[in-house]
Amino acid sequence: MNVRRLIPATAVAGAVALGITALSACSGSDTAGGSDGKLDVVASFYPMQYLAEEIGGSHVSVTTLTKPGVEPHDLELSPRQIGSLTDADYILYLKGIQPAVDDAIAQSGAKNTVDAAKLTTMETHGSEVDGHDHASSDDHAGDDEETAGRDPHVWLDPVKYAEVAEGVGKSLEKADPAHAADYRANTDALVKKLDALNTEYAAGLKSTTTKTFLTTHSAFGYLAERYGLTQEGIAGVDPEAEPSLARVKDLQHIAEEDGATTVFFETLASDKTAKTLAKDTGLRTDVLDPLEGITDKSKGDDYIQVMESNLAALQKALGAK
């Protein structure tokens, strides 16, 4: 179950103090960057890491707070990770999806932070489950008025992700003016890739037998809206939650009415719920990766490859013509 995890203020304060002490013990140079001259970048999880690496190129050294295979929403930070926020030259995160990260950054006093949620327009994607309206934020937004109820999964829409990429590029130019031209060129190259990906999706999903897909993780609201699809979440906010009998009946009806063929599950969560529902409804199962992390189980080595695998899975499930 995705539960908001709070970091004790004393733990954060202690970790930050350690970070400041370590920073003071360094060589006394005021120049940003590590000993190798690169900009030290901390990314909250894979979608932010990918942007930092693609745009930063050879001028950045990127570390991520979320290790491969770790479910990012419930991430708990170690004191060392919290301390690293103070030492970083640049922090890239997405407010509203990882409460522990949001809390640590807010309490660390780190100055050069970039919130990807402010680089595009965030929306609310709700779905009716068991008679209740569940926002697709998966309860990751906490109580912050700026993010509460908003769907944080903007990276699954290539168009919105490109908007975020452009904002990240501009912020890196300001953080490291000496290499601004390279950051600008890398940003342009990445945006072209994302534009091409958007074109692939638009063409590949333009004509399908059905527009409805079922998923254990309601992370694809932006993607569905972009390409005229309908996302049906199984049990609301938790990708591993068991759907009620009423919801199973609803989904059976939806599948019959809309011609849905497939129940999608993700790589970082159990497929038990998807397989149980598929058995009860006579549907197939397949992977639709929310791209919150890359592992050896991922159907691709990076964002672009996994998104192309997702497109192929959707085309098969929706009966693309």
C-alpha positions in Angstrom: 0.0 0.0 0.0 1.4 3.4 -0.9 1.6 5.3 2.4 3.1 8.7 3.0 6.2 8.3 5.0 7.5 11.2 7.1 11.1 11.7 8.0 11.7 12.8 11.6 12.9 16.4 11.8 15.8 15.3 14.0 17.0 12.8 11.4 16.9 15.3 8.6 18.6 18.0 10.7 21.4 15.5 11.7 21.9 14.4 8.1 22.0 18.0 6.8 24.5 18.9 9.5 26.7 16.0 8.4 26.4 17.2 4.8 27.4 20.7 5.8 30.4 19.4 7.8 31.5 17.3 4.9 31.2 20.3 2.6 33.2 22.5 4.9 36.0 19.8 5.0 36.4 20.1 1.2 39.0 22.0 -0.6 37.6 25.4 -0.1 37.0 26.0 -3.8 33.8 28.0 -4.5 33.6 26.6 -8.0 30.5 24.5 -8.5 31.1 20.9 -9.4 33.0 17.9 -8.1 36.7 17.2 -8.2 36.3 16.1 -11.8 34.9 19.5 -12.7 31.5 18.2 -13.5 28.2 19.5 -12.1 27.1 17.2 -9.2 23.4 16.5 -10.0 21.0 14.6 -7.8 17.9 13.2 -9.5 14.9 11.9 -7.5 14.1 8.9 -9.7 14.5 7.5 -13.2 12.5 10.0 -15.3 14.4 12.9 -13.8 17.7 11.0 -14.0 17.1 10.4 -17.7 16.6 14.1 -18.4 19.7 15.1 -16.4 21.9 12.6 -18.2 20.6 13.3 -21.7 20.7 17.1 -21.3 23.7 17.3 -19.1 25.8 15.0 -21.1 29.5 15.0 -20.3 29.3 18.1 -18.1 27.3 16.4 -15.3 27.7 13.6 -12.8 24.3 12.3 -12.0 23.3 10.2 -9.0 19.7 9.1 -8.3 18.0 8.8 -4.9 15.9 5.8 -6.1 17.9 2.6 -6.9 16.8 0.4 -9.9 14.0 -2.0 -8.8 12.9 0.2 -5.8 9.3 1.3 -5.9 9.8 5.1 -6.0 6.5 6.2 -4.3 7.4 4.6 -1.0 11.1 5.5 -1.0 12.7 6.1 2.4 15.9 8.1 2.4 19.0 7.2 4.4 20.8 9.9 6.4 23.6 9.8 3.8 21.2 10.4 0.9 19.6 13.3 2.8 23.1 14.8 3.4 23.9 14.5 -0.3 21.2 17.0 -1.0 23.2 19.7 0.7 26.3 18.8 -1.2 24.6 18.8 -4.6 25.2 21.5 -7.2 21.8 20.9 -8.7 18.8 18.8 -7.6 16.1 17.7 -10.1 12.9 16.2 -8.7 9.1 16.0 -9.3 7.1 17.3 -6.4 4.1 15.2 -5.4 5.3 11.7 -6.3 7.8 11.0 -3.5 6.9 12.5 -0.2 10.2 11.6 1.5 12.1 13.4 -1.2 9.8 16.5 -1.0 10.3 16.6 2.8 14.0 16.2 2.7 14.6 18.9 0.0 12.3 21.3 1.9 14.2 20.8 5.1 17.7 20.6 3.7 17.9 24.3 2.7 19.4 23.3 -0.7 19.2 26.3 -3.0 19.6 25.0 -6.6 16.6 22.8 -6.8 14.3 22.3 -9.9 10.8 21.0 -9.5 9.7 19.4 -12.8 6.1 19.8 -11.8 6.5 23.6 -12.3 7.8 23.1 -15.8 4.5 21.9 -17.3 0.8 22.1 -16.6 -0.3 19.5 -14.0 -3.8 18.0 -14.2 -6.1 15.9 -12.2 -7.1 12.5 -13.6 -9.8 10.8 -11.6 -11.5 7.5 -12.0 -14.6 6.0 -10.4 -13.7 2.9 -8.4 -16.2 1.3 -6.0 -18.3 4.5 -6.0 -15.5 6.8 -5.0 -13.5 9.3 -7.0 -9.8 8.4 -6.8 -7.4 11.0 -8.1 -4.6 9.4 -10.1 -2.0 11.0 -8.0 -1.8 7.6 -6.2 -1.9 9.4 -2.8 1.7 10.6 -3.4 0.9 14.3 -3.3 0.4 14.4 0.5 -1.3 17.5 1.9 0.5 20.2 -0.2 -2.1 22.4 -1.8 0.1 22.9 -4.9 0.2 19.1 -5.7 -2.8 17.6 -3.9 -5.0 15.7 -6.2 -2.8 16.3 -9.3 -1.6 13.4 -11.4 2.3 13.5 -11.2 2.9 11.0 -14.1 3.7 13.7 -16.7 6.6 11.9 -18.2 4.3 9.3 -19.8 3.1 11.9 -22.2 6.0 12.7 -24.6 4.6 16.2 -25.2 4.6 17.2 -21.6 7.9 15.4 -21.0 9.4 17.6 -23.8 8.1 20.7 -22.0 9.8 19.5 -18.8 13.0 18.8 -20.8 13.1 22.3 -22.2 12.7 23.7 -18.7 15.5 21.5 -17.3 17.7 22.6 -20.2 17.2 26.3 -19.4 17.9 25.7 -15.7 21.1 23.8 -16.4 22.2 26.7 -18.6 21.8 29.1 -15.6 23.4 26.7 -13.2 26.5 26.2 -15.4 26.7 29.1 -17.9 30.1 27.9 -19.2 28.5 25.0 -21.0 25.2 26.6 -21.8 25.6 26.0 -25.6 26.0 22.3 -25.0 23.0 22.1 -22.7 20.9 23.9 -25.3 22.1 21.5 -28.1 21.4 18.5 -26.0 18.0 19.8 -25.1 17.1 20.3 -28.7 18.2 16.8 -29.6 16.1 15.2 -26.8 13.1 17.3 -27.7 13.4 16.0 -31.3 13.4 12.4 -30.0 10.3 13.1 -27.9 8.5 14.8 -30.8 9.3 11.7 -32.9 7.9 9.5 -30.2 4.7 11.5 -30.0 4.3 11.2 -33.7 4.8 7.4 -33.4 2.1 7.2 -30.7 -0.4 9.4 -32.5 -0.1 7.4 -35.7 0.1 4.0 -34.0 -3.1 4.6 -31.9 -5.1 6.7 -34.4 -7.2 3.7 -35.6 -8.0 1.0 -33.1 -10.8 -1.5 -32.4 -11.2 -0.2 -28.9 -10.0 2.8 -27.0 -10.2 1.3 -23.5 -7.5 -0.4 -21.5 -7.4 -1.8 -17.9 -4.5 -1.3 -15.7 -3.5 -2.0 -12.1 -1.6 1.3 -11.8 -3.6 4.3 -12.9 -0.5 6.1 -14.1 -1.5 6.6 -17.7 -4.0 9.5 -17.5 -1.9 12.0 -19.4 -1.0 9.4 -22.1 -4.7 8.4 -22.4 -5.8 12.0 -22.7 -3.1 12.8 -25.3 -4.1 9.9 -27.6 -7.9 9.7 -27.1 -7.8 6.6 -24.9 -9.7 5.6 -21.8 -7.8 4.3 -18.8 -9.7 2.0 -16.3 -7.9 1.5 -13.0 -8.6 -1.7 -11.3 -8.6 -0.8 -7.6 -7.8 2.9 -7.4 -4.6 4.1 -5.8 -2.7 0.9 -5.0 -1.3 -1.2 -8.0 -1.3 -4.3 -5.9 -4.7 -3.9 -4.2 -7.4 -6.5 -4.6 -10.4 -5.2 -6.5 -13.8 -5.7 -4.8 -16.4 -8.1 -6.3 -18.4 -5.0 -7.3 -15.4 -3.6 -9.2 -14.7 -6.9 -10.9 -18.3 -6.9 -12.2 -17.9 -3.3 -13.3 -14.7 -4.2 -15.2 -16.3 -7.2 -16.8 -19.1 -5.0 -18.0 -16.7 -2.4 -19.3 -14.6 -5.0 -21.1 -17.7 -6.4 -22.8 -19.1 -3.0 -23.6 -15.9 -1.5 -24.9 -14.2 -4.5 -26.3 -11.2 -4.4 -23.9 -8.9 -7.4 -24.2 -6.1 -6.9 -21.8 -5.3 -6.2 -18.1 -2.0 -4.4 -17.8 0.4 -4.6 -14.8 3.7 -3.0 -14.1 7.3 -4.3 -13.7 7.9 -3.0 -10.2 4.7 -4.5 -8.6 3.2 -7.9 -8.3 1.1 -9.2 -11.3 -1.2 -11.2 -8.9 -4.1 -8.8 -9.1 -3.9 -8.5 -12.9 -3.8 -12.2 -13.4 -6.7 -12.8 -11.0 -8.8 -10.3 -12.8 -7.9 -11.6 -16.2 -8.9 -15.1 -15.1 -12.2 -13.8 -13.8 -12.9 -11.8 -16.9 -11.4 -14.0 -19.6 -8.9 -11.3 -20.6 -5.2 -11.4 -21.4 -2.4 -9.8 -19.3 0.6 -7.8 -20.4 3.1 -5.2 -19.2 2.5 -1.5 -19.5 5.5 0.1 -17.8 5.0 3.4 -15.9 8.7 3.9 -16.3 9.4 4.8 -12.7 12.6 2.8 -12.9 14.7 0.7 -15.3 15.6 -2.9 -14.3 16.7 -6.1 -16.1 13.0 -6.8 -16.4 12.3 -3.6 -18.3 11.4 -4.0 -22.0 14.1 -1.6 -23.1 17.3 0.0 -21.9 16.1 3.6 -21.6 13.0 5.8 -21.6 12.6 5.9 -25.4 12.9 2.1 -25.8 10.4 1.3 -23.0 7.9 3.8 -24.3 8.1 2.2 -27.7 7.5 -1.2 -26.1 4.5 0.3 -24.3 3.2 1.5 -27.7 3.5 -2.0 -29.1 1.7 -3.4 -26.1 -1.1 -0.8 -26.4 -1.5 -1.4 -30.2 -1.8 -5.2 -29.6 -4.3 -4.7 -26.7 -6.4 -2.1 -28.5 -6.4 -3.8 -31.9 -4.5 -1.1 -33.9 -5.3 -1.2 -37.6 
